[in-house]
Amino acid sequence: MLIARNTVVTLKYSVKDTEGTSIDEGTAPLVYLHGGYGGIFDRIEEALQGKDVGDALEVKLEPEDAFGEYDAELVAIESRQLFPENIEVGMQFERGSEDGEDDDALFTITDIADDKVVVDGNHPLAGIALLFSCTVAEVRAASPEEVSHGHPHGEHGHHH
């Protein structure tokens, strides 16, 4: 079966940056519902359209095709008093706001100095071009329930 809209695709994959540094070893297969459901980056989905089991490809993702450009405006310096005692560089937290917007924004602590904490709301891979290498391991027709939910169910898929 060829990859087409409303097929469930299983990929063996790995992701590296353009320097060849491993970003994601792909220890578990990636399973997604093909057809614009947002389970995988659009450029990869476009490249996989019409492929068959055993086909291998490599897709270069520019930052705008993956996690976006790095946005300096998402970096802020906050008072140390706003944070718990046990914070460390590299910790991530969700930032709440009074108006309820940006509740999903994930921030990473990038520096702690005296009474200031530097937080960065960019995705850790923002601004980085990625090489996504994959081999198609399985393609099957999606069930009507999977199509209506917009994602695969069962092994490696979404469980209820």
N, C-alpha and C positions, 0 to 999 in steps of 0.2 A: 504494500500500500504506500502510495506517495504522500508526502506531507502536503496537506491542503487545509482549508478552513474547517474547523470543527474536528480535527484529529488531535489525539493526545500523543505528544512526542516525548520520547525519553532520550536524553543526550548524555554521553560520557563527555566531559569537558574539562578544560583548564583555562585559567585566565592569567596572563602575564602583562606587565607594563612593557613599553617599547624598549626598555633596557634589558628585557629578558628576566626580570625579577618576578618570581611567582607571587600572585595576588590571591589566587584561589586554586587549590589543587583539585577541586571537584571530587572529593572523596566519595560523596554520594551522588548518584545521577541526578540530573536536572530534568524534571518532568513538568511540562506546561501544556496548556490548551492553545493550539495554533489558531490564529484568526483575529488578531487585534484585541485580545482580552487583557493585555498588559502584563502577562506572566513572564515576559522576556523582552529585552530591548528590541525596538522596531527594526533596526538595521539587521539584527541577527535573524529575526523572524522572516524578513524579506529574503535574506540569503538562503534560508532553509526551505522556502516555498518550492514544492516540486521535487525535493530530494527524497531518497529512499534509504532503507536500512543499510548500514555499511558505508554510506557516503560520509566523507570527512571534509571539513572546511575550516578556514581560518578567516575571521572577520576582524578588521581593525576598526575600533570604535574611537572616534574623536571625542573629546570631553562632552561636546553638545549632544552626542549620540548615547552617552552613558550617564554619568553622574553630574554633568553640568560643568560650566566654567567655575573657577575659583572666584568667590565674591568677597572682596576685602571688607565690605560693609557688614558681613555676618560675623566679623571678629569684634569682640567687645572686651573692655577692661571693667571688671566689677569689684566691688568692695569685698575683702576677705570675710567680712562679718556675715555676708549673705549665704555662706556655705558652712556645712558641718566641719568639725575639726579634722576628720580623717580623710580629707580629699587628697588626691595625688594626680600628677600629670598623666594624661591618658584616660582618666575616668570620663564616662559619658553620662549625661543626664538630660531629661526633657525639661524644657523651659516653659513654665506656665506664664500666662499673661492675664492682665485684668479683664481684657475684653473677650477673652476666650479664643482669640485667633492664635495661630502658630503653636497650638498645643502639641502638635506632633513633632515640632522642631527638636532635633537632637543636637546637643552641643557637646564638644569635647574640650576638656581642660588642657590647654597647651603650655601654660606657664603659671607658676605661683611665685610671687616675689613680695616679701614683707606683707603689706596689708592689701595687696591687689592680686586678682586672679584673672588670667586671660582665658577667655572662652571663644571657641570657634564653632559656628553653626554650619560650616560647609561639610558636605559628606567627606569622609576621609579620602575618597578617591576623586574628589572634584578637581578639575583641571588636569587630569591624567588621561592620556590616550591609552587604550587597552587593546590587547590582542586576545580575542576569544577563539580558542581552538576547540572543535567538537567533532564527534563521530555520532551519527544517528544510530542508536541502539534498538529502538522500537518505535513503531507507528501503528496506532489503532484508531478506529472510529470512536469518537466521544459519545457517551450516552446522552440521551435527551436531558437528564438531570445535570450532567456536567456542563452542557451547553447553557442551560438556563442559569446555572450558578456562576458560569464564567471561569471555572477552574477544574482541574482533574480531581477525582476522588480515588480512594483505594491506596494501594501501596505507593509510597513516595508522593502521593497526592494529598488532598485535604481530607482530614477525618473529622467527623462530627462528634 
